[in-house]
Amino acid sequence: MKKFDIIGDIHGCHEEMTDLLKELGYSHQSGKLHHSDNRVPVFLGDLTDRGPASVKVMEDVADWVLQKEALYCPGNHCNKLYRYLSGRNVMINNGLETTVEELKSLPKEKTERIANKFKALYEQSPLYLQLDANRLIVAHAGIRPDLIGKKGKVVRTFVLYGDITGEKHADGRPVRRDWAAKYNFDSFVVYGHTPVPKPRWKGSTVNIDTGCIFGGQLSALRWPEKTVCSVPSNQPYLKEKFQSFD
């Protein structure tokens, strides 16, 4: 059985990502990511935006995944960054402006190299990951049980944005249904996207976005152990950014 470490939303927090990988037992050897127990890191999206070092995170994760040392599925911020780098017309807001500013500060050749690497990462990655003979599903914002094994627009919207209603809260955040409390799963689903004060376990699901970018923690779920490993954030704590369900 393969062993995985699923890492929550990083949002440009490169130092915390490095700390968490070290805490999980990973090391760099000859430019490669290595674990003595042959574990595999899994990144569930939202690598960039808002944090201080999005470009470093982009580069590292793209290298590891393209070298087949790690796995990855995209988040909504990854999707928007990909569209921006592909020349599409997107609003440069909600954190994307920090990544764009970083990229624009680099020499043109380096920017192009990093952009091409990230686009290659995005284009080769599935919308969600089906691992350990389908016992483990990793999807950025979650997934409904009837969508597992499927593709298409409905699946893409759900795994990138969650179970959205189309309405918005007063502060502009989209209204999302609490899908994790609604469905029963045969697989175990690990997701992020919505910052929570601590990992949220609900049925056969766990949300491991513990709001590193908002001063919480960066967390990983260890599989098959189903234990959580976390490191503290170096960012300012913003209590209002966290959502409490229970």
N, C-alpha and C positions, 0 to 999 in steps of 0.2 A: 504493500500500500504506500502510495506517495504521501509525503507530508507537506503541508502548505502553511504559509504565514500570510494571511490576508490583511493588507494594510489599508487603513481608512484614508479619507480625503487629506491630501498633503497641502494643497494650495500654496505652493512656493516656499514651504517651511523646510528648507534643505537641511539645516542643522538638526532639527528634530527627526527628520527622516534618517539621517546618519546615526543619530543616537539610538533610534528604535532598532535599526538593523543590527547595530552592535549589541544591543540588549537581547535581541533574538538569536545572537550567535553567529552572525555573518561577518565575513572578513573579505578584504580585497587582496587577491593574490594574482600577480602577473596581469593586473588590469581587469581581472574577472571577479565576479561576486561568488563567494564560496561559503558553504556550510558543511561542517564536519559530519553532520547527520543527513546530508543530501536533501535538505529541505528546499522548497521552492517559494520565493516571495511572489505574492500576487497583489497587484495594484488595482484598486477598484475605481479609478478615475478621479477627476478633478485634481490633477497634478499641479496645476498652475493657478495664477490670479490671486491678487490681494496680498500675498506674502512677499518677503524680501528677496527671494532667490528662485524665481520660477524657471529661469533659463537653465540653471544647474540641475534642477529636478527633471526638466524635460530631457536634457542631455543624458543624465545618468539612467533614467528609466528606459528611454529609447535604446540606449546601448545594451542594457541588460536584457531587454525583451528581444531585440533584434539578434543578439548573440545567443538566444534561447536559454538564458540563465534565470529568467523571470517571466511571469505572465501578467497580462493587463487587459482590462476592458475600459472603455471610455466613459467619462461623465459628461454632464451638460457643458461644463466649462471647457473640456477637451474638444467637444463638438464645435463650440463657438470659435475656439482658437484655430481649429482645423479650417473652418470656413473662412476666417480672416486670412490665414496664411495661403489659402487657395485663391485669394483675390475677390472673394464675394463681399457683398455690401452688408456689414454687420454693425450694430451699435457698439461702440467701444466704451463699454460701461460695465457695472457690476463686477469690477475687478480686472477685467481684460485690459484696462488701460495701464495697469502696473506691468503686465507682461509685455505689452506693446512698447512701453517706455524702455524696459530692459533691452528688448531686441533692437530698438532704434539706436541705443547707445553703443552698440557693437559695430565693428567694421563690417561693411556690406557683405564681404565674402563669408565671414563667420555667421552672420545672420542667415544667409542663404543656406549654409551647410546645416545649421541647427533646424531651420524651417523644413528642409527636405527630409531630415532624419525624423522629425516629429510627424510629418505627413506620412512617411513610410510606416511608422509605428501605428498610426491611426488606421490607415488603409488595410493593414494586415490583421487588425484585431477584431474579434467578434463583438457583438453588442453585449453579450454576457457570456460567462464561462460555465461550462458543465464539466465538473471534475469528479474524480473518484467514482467512476461508473454511475454518474448522475446523483450520487448521494449528496454532493455539494454543489450549490449554484451560487455564483458570485455575480451580482448585478448592481451597478452604481446606486440607483435609487430604488431597487427592488424589482419584483416581477410577480405577476399573478400565476397561480399554478397552471391554469389552462394555456398560458403563453410559453411555458417551458418547452423547448424544442422547436419553437416557431420563429419566423422572422417577419419583417414587414413594418409598416408605418406605426401600427398600434403598439407593437412590441418596442420599437425604437423610442417612441414617446414615453412609454411607461418606464423603461430602464434608465432613461436619461433624466426624466423629470418627476417620476413618481405617479401616483394616482391622482392627477390634477382634475379639478372640477371646471376650470376655465374662469373661475372667480379669483379675486385678489383681496388680500387683507389690506387694512388701512395703510400699512407701511410699504405696500407694493409687492409683498411676498405672495406667491400663488397659494390658493387654498388647496390642500391635499387631503384626500381621504386616508384614514388610518388602515391601509390595506393589510398590514402585518397582523392586526387584530381580527381581521375579517375572514381570512382564508386558512384552510388546512393544507399542509404540504406533505408530500411523500419525501421530498428532498429537504435539505437544510439550506436556508437562504441567508447569505451574508451580504449586507449592503451598507451604504452610507448616505450621503447627500444632505440629510437633515441633521444639523448639530444637536446632540443630546449631552446632558451633563455627565452621564456615564453610559456604558454600553447598554442598549435596551434589548432585553430578551423577551420575545413574545412568540409563544408556540415554537415552531421550528424555524425561527428567524432571529437574527441579531443585527442591530444597527451599531456599527463601530465608528461612526463619525462623531468623535468626542471633541470636535471643535478646536483643533489645534490652532487654526488661524485666528480664533477668537479668544485665545488664552487658556483653553482647556488642556487637552492632552492629544497626543497622536497615539492611536491604538491599533493593535493587530490581533486578529483571532487566529489561534494556532489550531490547525486541523491535522489529525482527527481528535486531538485532545479536548477541543472546545474550551480552551482557556484563553484569557485575554492578557496581553502584555502591553503596557502603556508607558510612555515617557512624558514628562511635563512640557508644556509649551513655553517658548521664550517670548511670546507675543502678549500684548496687553489684554487683560481679561475684560470681556464685554458680555455681561450676564444676559442682556436683552437678546442676544443672538442665538441663545439656546432654546430648544423647544422641549417642554415637558408634556408627556402624553398621559402618564398614569397618576 
